[in-house]
Amino acid sequence: MEQPSLLMVCIASFVAVFIVLAFLAATMRVLMRVFPDKGAGVDAATLAAITSAASTAYPGTTVTDIQETK
């Protein structure tokens, strides 16, 4: 029995990995369409992080309004 050449093994491995990655990409695309991002906006953890960062950078600062820009 003849052993396969190194080049053919490499090509077969590359094709197999490409097929697996294509399948995972298609699965992710389907999942993102079925479960879209809700766009929750600013939550309490985000407000606390921004307030803490502003207070650390500029002591005595009070954060009064936070707006999300897109």
N, C-alpha and C positions, 0 to 999 in steps of 0.2 A: 504494500500500500504506500502510495506516494504522499509525502507530507505537503501541506499547502505552503505556498511561498509567503514570506513575511509581508510583502506588499499586499497580497490578497487578504491576509488577516487584518492588516491595518485598514484597508478600505472597507471591509465588512464591519469592523468595529466602529468606524466613523459613520457609516450609514445607519447602524443600529442606534448609536447615540443620537443622531439627527432625528430618527423616527421617534424615539422616546421624548426628546425635547419638543418636537412638533406636536405630539399627542398632549403633553403637559400644557403647552401654550394654548391649544384649542380648548382644553378643559378649563383653564383659567379664564379664557374669553367667555365661555358659556356661563361659568359661575358669576362673573362680573355682570353679565346681562341679567341673570336670574335674580341676583342679590345686589342691586346697585347701592352706591354709597349714599347714605342718608344726609350727609352734610350737616352734622349735628351742630356745627358752629362752635362757640366758646363755652366750655364747661368749667366747673369749679376748680379742677386741677390746673387747667390752663391759666385761669385768672390768678391762682395762687403762685404759679411759676413766674408769670409776668410781673406780678407785684413784688415778689421776692427778688427777682433779677433787677428791677428798677431801684429797689431800696438798697441793694448791694452796690450798684453802680453809682447811684446818687442818694446818699443818706438823707433822710428826712423827706423824701419824695412821696407824694400820695398819688396813686393811680385812680383817676376818676372815671375815665371812659376808654373802652377798648373796642375798636372796630376792625373787622376783618376786611381786607382788600383782596380782590381777585385779579 
